[in-house]
């Protein structure tokens, strides 16, 4: 493990950007990051699981792992850089002479110079997401998402990938992929293990290591329907992230928090895979409660 960038802190130990590197070159280069948002801890565990596998392999190429980018925020269980409450992901491509967050962003971009770049993310602190890949509508990252073998590949409009670290990677001509699953501030072992396996499948697809298992069939779609509460109340889910459902399936109910009277019943319009479920039950009208990747 190498400290590739250091930054003095005003009231605690210095910030160090750590990177683990495996392989000797002579093949494709891959970089993987996690915890750009400090409370997205599933990625930390997933990337460290990958490190454990690479330690006993002989990669034909080079793999750079940055398991915990925003260590200061992770220490405090926060999303943002704690000294000025800035979102590190909004600071890319960064500035070597700028503010502390901008300097960290520039260092991360430099430390992840590679042919293929993967950012491992987690859902918000009130929404639990099934492990899935996010890609632009078209392009080389679609092949990587297929290789990852997660239950869902969500093809999204390109402009959603022109911001943050992933956007900076794409602007630099790198093939970028997002893997996402779980809930911020909470370690979901199943989600983390699924994403670790997905990373290894991508690394194997690039010809760097031997392939693991092929994984289950993947739903590839641009049609992800968001179900939102029609009224404020107490949301009770009837599905879990990763569930495969049919049209008409009961997704959940919104009830009155005072007495439990039913206010709304939510049913799936079409079949698909449950991609995200709200975990904090108190909701306002029009808040996201369930997201389904539709398959037909």
Secondary structure in CASP SS format (residue, H / E / C, confidence):
PFRMAT SS
TARGET T0000
AUTHOR 0000-0000-0000
METHOD secondary structure of the structure
MODEL  1
X C 1.00
X E 1.00
X E 1.00
X E 1.00
X E 1.00
X E 1.00
X E 1.00
X C 1.00
X C 1.00
X C 1.00
X C 1.00
X C 1.00
X C 1.00
X C 1.00
X E 1.00
X E 1.00
X E 1.00
X E 1.00
X E 1.00
X E 1.00
X E 1.00
X E 1.00
X C 1.00
X C 1.00
X C 1.00
X C 1.00
X C 1.00
X C 1.00
X E 1.00
X E 1.00
X E 1.00
X E 1.00
X E 1.00
X E 1.00
X C 1.00
X C 1.00
X C 1.00
X C 1.00
X C 1.00
X C 1.00
X C 1.00
X H 1.00
X H 1.00
X H 1.00
X H 1.00
X H 1.00
X H 1.00
X H 1.00
X H 1.00
X H 1.00
X H 1.00
X H 1.00
X H 1.00
X H 1.00
X C 1.00
X C 1.00
X C 1.00
X C 1.00
X C 1.00
X C 1.00
X C 1.00
X E 1.00
X E 1.00
X E 1.00
X E 1.00
X E 1.00
X C 1.00
X C 1.00
X C 1.00
X C 1.00
X H 1.00
X H 1.00
X H 1.00
X H 1.00
X H 1.00
X C 1.00
X C 1.00
X C 1.00
X C 1.00
X C 1.00
X E 1.00
X C 1.00
X C 1.00
X C 1.00
X C 1.00
X E 1.00
X C 1.00
X H 1.00
X H 1.00
X H 1.00
X C 1.00
X C 1.00
X C 1.00
X C 1.00
X C 1.00
X C 1.00
X C 1.00
X C 1.00
X C 1.00
X H 1.00
X H 1.00
X H 1.00
X H 1.00
X H 1.00
X H 1.00
X H 1.00
X H 1.00
X H 1.00
X H 1.00
X H 1.00
X H 1.00
X C 1.00
X C 1.00
X C 1.00
X C 1.00
X E 1.00
X E 1.00
X E 1.00
X E 1.00
X E 1.00
X E 1.00
X E 1.00
X E 1.00
X C 1.00
X C 1.00
X C 1.00
X E 1.00
X E 1.00
X E 1.00
X E 1.00
X E 1.00
X E 1.00
X E 1.00
X E 1.00
X E 1.00
X E 1.00
X C 1.00
X C 1.00
X C 1.00
X C 1.00
X H 1.00
X H 1.00
X H 1.00
X H 1.00
X H 1.00
X H 1.00
X H 1.00
X H 1.00
X C 1.00
X C 1.00
X C 1.00
X E 1.00
X E 1.00
X E 1.00
X E 1.00
X E 1.00
X C 1.00
X H 1.00
X H 1.00
X H 1.00
X H 1.00
X C 1.00
X C 1.00
X H 1.00
X H 1.00
X H 1.00
X H 1.00
X H 1.00
X H 1.00
X H 1.00
X H 1.00
X C 1.00
X C 1.00
X C 1.00
X E 1.00
X E 1.00
X E 1.00
X E 1.00
X E 1.00
X E 1.00
X E 1.00
X E 1.00
X E 1.00
X C 1.00
X C 1.00
X E 1.00
X C 1.00
X C 1.00
X H 1.00
X H 1.00
X H 1.00
X H 1.00
X H 1.00
X H 1.00
X H 1.00
X H 1.00
X H 1.00
X H 1.00
X H 1.00
X H 1.00
X H 1.00
X H 1.00
X H 1.00
X H 1.00
X H 1.00
X C 1.00
X C 1.00
X C 1.00
X C 1.00
X C 1.00
X C 1.00
X C 1.00
X C 1.00
X C 1.00
X C 1.00
X C 1.00
X C 1.00
X C 1.00
X E 1.00
X E 1.00
X E 1.00
X C 1.00
X C 1.00
X E 1.00
X E 1.00
X E 1.00
X E 1.00
X E 1.00
X C 1.00
X C 1.00
X C 1.00
X C 1.00
X E 1.00
X E 1.00
X E 1.00
X E 1.00
X E 1.00
X C 1.00
X C 1.00
X C 1.00
X C 1.00
X C 1.00
X C 1.00
X E 1.00
X E 1.00
X C 1.00
X C 1.00
X C 1.00
X C 1.00
X E 1.00
X E 1.00
X E 1.00
X E 1.00
X E 1.00
X E 1.00
X C 1.00
X C 1.00
X C 1.00
X C 1.00
X C 1.00
X C 1.00
X E 1.00
X E 1.00
X E 1.00
X E 1.00
X E 1.00
X E 1.00
X C 1.00
X C 1.00
X C 1.00
X C 1.00
X E 1.00
X E 1.00
X E 1.00
X E 1.00
X E 1.00
X E 1.00
X E 1.00
X C 1.00
X C 1.00
X C 1.00
X E 1.00
X E 1.00
X C 1.00
X C 1.00
X C 1.00
X C 1.00
X E 1.00
X E 1.00
X E 1.00
X E 1.00
X E 1.00
X E 1.00
X E 1.00
X C 1.00
X C 1.00
END
